[in-house]
Amino acid sequence: MEKKHKINKFLGAHVSVSGGVFNAPKNAHDIGGTAFAMFLKNQKRWVAKDYDDKVINKFKDEIKKYNFNTDYIMPHAGYLINLANSDPEKWQKSLDALIDELKRGEQLGLKYVNLHCGSHLGLISLEEGYDLIARGINEAVKATEYITVVLENTAGKGNTIGGNFEELKEIIDRVENKDRVGVLLDTCHTFDYGYDLATEEGYKKTLEEFENLIGFEYLKGIHLNDSMYGLACKKDRHESIGKGMLGMDFFKRFMNDPRFDNMPITLETIDPAIWKEEIELLYSLIEG
């Protein structure tokens, strides 16, 4: 008799770092998380005070105290960074900010930093955008020791890059050190862009396309969100688990899919007050 695969999911949410980054582990623990996302500094400012040893040591102590593994922590870079900006001064500002984020991640002993690919602002071609993003990643990788830059797919709003798998592949192809780049899929963004995760056939087709174009070896994490609007809406509006257009069948399929085992799966759903319930609900979907 064939042995059934034991599903091994690590769930959490994008938790607050109010009062200091060292508060994130407790906030994640309090909602029943075994993974979490967080910001490494104020996500809407270019510059922040450097961490001191006290902050770094306290964060590491809290990680141990609440029994988290750094494999399942996916910090998110600030929203101002746009490596697809063709203005040399603004591009450099974005690069400097990314390097700062990566160094902060390394100071905390983390493995990943999640980055939005950026927007070409309608001023340059996609090809030029890919080149600028990859150039920034290559520079940031050279300026840091080991941390992996994890590119998040977008919902396709405006002039953003990285909505479809081909665009993510084009950027990865241009990154020199393939060990230092990965992908994070947001389920709301994926659906909103036009990949039909809601149906069994669409789910299968989407993941086959991802495997063929990029490969699951590059998949480092998931933002697990329902979508407020319909397929290919390009709106990027998250919804609570099972309350949106993706529906519970998708989440059941996802939670029983071993391809998403052993990576950080974090919620960015719209009501933090029910994150604990949502995590419990998701775990309850695992069969056997």
For each residue, the residues with C-beta under 8 A, 3 or more apart:
1:
2:
3:
4: 288
5: 258
6:
7: 255 256 258 261 286 287 288
8: 258 261 262
9: 255 260 261 265 282 283 286
10: 34 35 71 72 262 263 264 265
11: 33 34 35 224 265 266 267 279 282 283
12: 15 28 31 33 34 35 36 37 72 264 265 266 267 279
13: 28 31 33 36 37 266 267 268 269 272 275 279
14: 36 37 38 76 223 266 267 268
15: 12 24 27 28 31 33 36 37 38
16: 23 24 27 38
17: 20 21 23 24 38 39 40
18: 23
19: 23
20: 17 23 55 58
21: 17 24 38 40 51 55 59 108
22: 25 55 58 59 61 62
23: 16 17 18 19 20 26 27 62
24: 15 16 17 21 27 28 36 38 59 62
25: 22 28 29 36 59 62 63 65 66 68
26: 23 29 30 62 66
27: 15 16 23 24 30 31 36
28: 12 13 15 24 25 31 33 35 36 66 68
29: 25 26 32 33 66 68
30: 26 27 276
31: 12 13 15 27 28 275 276 279
32: 29 276 279 280
33: 11 12 13 15 28 29 36 279
34: 10 11 12 68 72
35: 10 11 12 28 68 72 73 74 264 265 266
36: 12 13 14 15 24 25 27 28 33 68 72 73 74 264 266
37: 12 13 14 15 73 74 75 76 114 223 264 266 268
38: 14 15 16 17 21 24 73 75 76
39: 17 42 43 75 76 78
40: 17 21 75 76 77 101 104 105 108 113
41: 45 48 78 100 101 104
42: 39 45 48 78
43: 39 76 77 78 79 80
44: 78 79 80
45: 41 42 48 78 80
46: 78 80 93 97
47: 100
48: 41 42 45 100
49:
50:
51: 21 55 56 104 107 108
52: 55 56
53: 56 57
54: 57 58
55: 20 21 22 51 52 58 59
56: 51 52 53 59 60 107 108
57: 53 54 60 61
58: 20 22 54 55 61 62
59: 21 22 24 25 55 56 62 63 108
60: 56 57 63 64 108 109
61: 22 57 58 64 65
62: 22 23 24 25 26 58 59 65 66
63: 25 59 60 66 68 70 73 109
64: 60 61 67
65: 25 61 62
66: 25 26 28 29 62 63
67: 64
68: 25 28 29 34 35 36 63 72 73
69: 72 73
70: 63 73 109 110 111
71: 10 111 262 263 264
72: 10 12 34 35 36 68 69 263 264
73: 35 36 37 38 63 68 69 70 110 111 112 264
74: 35 36 37 112 114 150 184 220 221 264 266
75: 37 38 39 40 101 104 105 108 110 112 113 114
76: 14 37 38 39 40 43 113 114
77: 40 43 81 97 98 101 113 114 115 116
78: 39 41 42 43 44 45 46 81 97 101
79: 43 44 116
80: 43 44 45 46 94 97
81: 77 78 94 97 98 101 115 116 118
82: 85 90 91 94 118 119
83: 91 94 95 98 117 118 132 133 135 136 137
84: 117 118 119 120 121 124 129 132 133 161
85: 82 90 91 94 118 119 121 132
86: 91 120 121 123 124 128 132
87: 90 91
88: 91 92
89: 92 93
90: 82 85 87 93 94
91: 82 83 85 86 87 88 94 95 132 136
92: 88 89 95 96
93: 46 89 90 96 97
94: 80 81 82 83 85 90 91 97 98 118 136
95: 83 91 92 98 99 136 139 140
96: 92 93 99 100
97: 46 77 78 80 81 93 94 100 101
98: 77 81 83 94 95 101 102 113 115 136 137 140 149
99: 95 96 102 103 139 140 143 144
100: 41 47 48 96 97 103 104
101: 40 41 75 77 78 81 97 98 104 105 113
102: 98 99 105 106 113 140 143 144 147 149
103: 99 100 106 107 143 144
104: 40 41 51 75 100 101 107 108
105: 40 75 101 102 108 110 111 112 113 147
106: 102 103 109 110 144 145 146 147
107: 51 56 103 104
108: 21 40 51 56 59 60 75 104 105
109: 60 63 70 106
110: 70 73 75 105 106 113 147
111: 70 71 73 105 146 147 148
112: 73 74 75 105 147 148 150 182 220 221 264
113: 40 75 76 77 98 101 102 105 110 147 148 149 150
114: 37 74 75 76 77 150 152 184 221
115: 77 81 98 149 150 151 152
116: 77 79 81 151 152 154 160 162
117: 83 84 133 151 152 154 160 161 162 167 168 171
118: 81 82 83 84 85 94 129 132 133 160 161 162
119: 82 84 85 158 159 160 161
120: 84 86 123 124 125 126 128 129 159 161
121: 84 85 86 124 159
122: 159
123: 86 120
124: 84 86 120 121 128 129 132
125: 120 128 129
126: 120 129 130 161 167 170
127: 130 131 170
128: 86 120 124 125 131 132
129: 84 118 120 124 125 126 132 133 161
130: 126 127 133 134 161 167 170 171 174
131: 127 128 134 135 174
132: 83 84 85 86 91 118 124 128 129 135 136
133: 83 84 117 118 129 130 136 137 161 171 174
134: 130 131 137 138 171 173 174 175
135: 83 131 132 138 139 174
136: 83 91 94 95 98 132 133 139 140
137: 83 98 133 134 140 141 149 171 175 180 181
138: 134 135 141 142 174 175 176 177
139: 95 99 135 136 142 143
140: 95 98 99 102 136 137 143 144 149
141: 137 138 144 149 175 176 177 180 181
142: 138 139
143: 99 102 103 139 140
144: 99 102 103 106 140 141 147
145: 106
146: 106 111 180
147: 102 105 106 110 111 112 113 144 180
148: 111 112 113 179 180 181 182 220
149: 98 102 113 115 137 140 141 180 181 182
150: 74 112 113 114 115 181 182 183 184 220 221
151: 115 116 117 162 168 171 172 181 182 183 184
152: 114 115 116 117 162 183 184 185 186 189 223
153: 162 163 164 165 168 183 184 185 186 189 190 193
154: 116 117 157 160 161 162 163 189 193 236
155: 160 163 186 188 189 192 193 233 234 235 236
156: 160 163 164 189 192 193 194 234
157: 154 160 234 235 236
158: 119
159: 119 120 121 122
160: 116 117 118 119 154 155 156 157 163
161: 84 117 118 119 120 126 129 130 133 154 167 171
162: 116 117 118 151 152 153 154 167 168 171
163: 153 154 155 156 160 167 189 193 234
164: 153 156 167 168 193 194
165: 153 168 169 209 210 213 214
166: 169 170 213
167: 117 126 130 161 162 163 164 170 171
168: 117 151 153 162 164 165 171 172 183 213 214
169: 165 166 172 173 213 214
170: 126 127 130 166 167 173 174
171: 117 130 133 134 137 151 161 162 167 168 174 175 181
172: 151 168 169 175 178 181 183 214 218
173: 134 169 170
174: 130 131 133 134 135 138 170 171
175: 134 137 138 141 171 172 178 180 181
176: 138 141
177: 138 141 180 181
178: 172 175 181
179: 148
180: 137 141 146 147 148 149 175 177
181: 137 141 148 149 150 151 171 172 175 177 178 218
182: 112 148 149 150 151 218 219 220 221
183: 150 151 152 153 168 172 214 218 219 220
184: 74 114 150 151 152 153 219 220 221 222 223
185: 152 153 189 190 210 219 222 223
186: 152 153 155 189 190 222 223 225 268
187: 190 191 197 222 223 224 225 226 227 246 250 254
188: 155 191 192 223 225 226 227 236 237 238 239 244 246 268
189: 152 153 154 155 156 163 185 186 192 193 223 236
190: 153 185 186 187 193 195 197 206
191: 187 188 195 196 197 198 227 231 245 246
192: 155 156 188 189 227 229 231 232 233 234 235 236 237
193: 153 154 155 156 163 164 189 190 232 234
194: 156 164 231 232
195: 190 191 202 206 209
196: 191 199 201 202 203 205 206 231
197: 187 190 191 202 203 206 246 250
198: 191 202 203 231 245 246 247 249 250
199: 196 202 203
200: 203 204 249 253
201: 196 204 205
202: 195 196 197 198 199 205 206
203: 196 197 198 199 200 206 207 250 253
204: 200 201 207 208
205: 196 201 202 208 209
206: 190 195 196 197 202 203 209 210
207: 203 204 210 211 259
208: 204 205 211 212
209: 165 195 205 206 212 213
210: 165 185 206 207 213 214 215 216 219
211: 207 208 214 215 216
212: 208 209
213: 165 166 168 169 209 210
214: 165 168 169 172 183 210 211 218 219
215: 210 211 218
216: 210 211 219 259
217:
218: 172 181 182 183 214 215
219: 182 183 184 185 210 214 216 222 259 263
220: 74 112 148 150 182 183 184 263 264
221: 74 112 114 150 182 184 263 264 265 266
222: 184 185 186 187 219 260 263 264 265 266
223: 14 37 152 184 185 186 187 188 189 266 267 268
224: 11 187 241 251 254 265 266 267 282
225: 186 187 188 238 239 241 267 268 269
226: 187 188 238 239 240 241 242 243 244 245 246 247 251 269
227: 187 188 191 192 230 233 237 238 239 244 245 246
228: 235 237 238 239 244 245
229: 192 233 235 237 245
230: 227 233 245
231: 191 192 194 196 198 245
232: 192 193 194
233: 155 192 227 229 230
234: 155 156 157 163 192 193
235: 155 157 192 228 229
236: 154 155 157 188 189 192
237: 188 192 227 228 229
238: 188 225 226 227 228 244 268 269 270
239: 188 225 226 227 228 243 244 245 269 270
240: 226 243 244 269 270 271 274 278
241: 224 225 226 251 267 269 278 281 282
242: 226 247 248 251 281
243: 226 239 240
244: 188 226 227 228 238 239 240 247
245: 191 198 226 227 228 229 230 231 239
246: 187 188 191 197 198 226 227 250 251
247: 198 226 242 244 250 251
248: 242 251 252 285
249: 198 200 252 253
250: 187 197 198 203 246 247 253 254
251: 224 226 241 242 246 247 248 254 255 282 285
252: 248 249 255 256 285
253: 200 203 249 250 256 257
254: 187 224 250 251 257 260
255: 7 9 251 252 282 283 285 286
256: 7 252 253 285 286 287
257: 253 254 260
258: 5 7 8 261
259: 207 216 219
260: 9 222 254 257 263 265
261: 7 8 9 258
262: 8 10 71
263: 10 71 72 219 220 221 222 260
264: 10 12 35 36 37 71 72 73 74 112 220 221 222
265: 9 10 11 12 35 221 222 224 260
266: 11 12 13 14 35 36 37 74 221 222 223 224
267: 11 12 13 14 223 224 225 241 275 278 279
268: 13 14 37 186 188 223 225 238
269: 13 225 226 238 239 240 241 274 275 278
270: 238 239 240
271: 240 274 275
272: 13 275
273:
274: 240 269 271 277 278
275: 13 31 267 269 271 272 278 279
276: 30 31 32 279 280
277: 274 280 281
278: 240 241 267 269 274 275 281 282
279: 11 12 13 31 32 33 267 275 276 282 283
280: 32 276 277 283 284
281: 241 242 277 278 284 285
282: 9 11 224 241 251 255 278 279 285
283: 9 11 255 279 280 286
284: 280 281
285: 248 251 252 255 256 281 282
286: 7 9 255 256 283
287: 7 256
288: 4 7
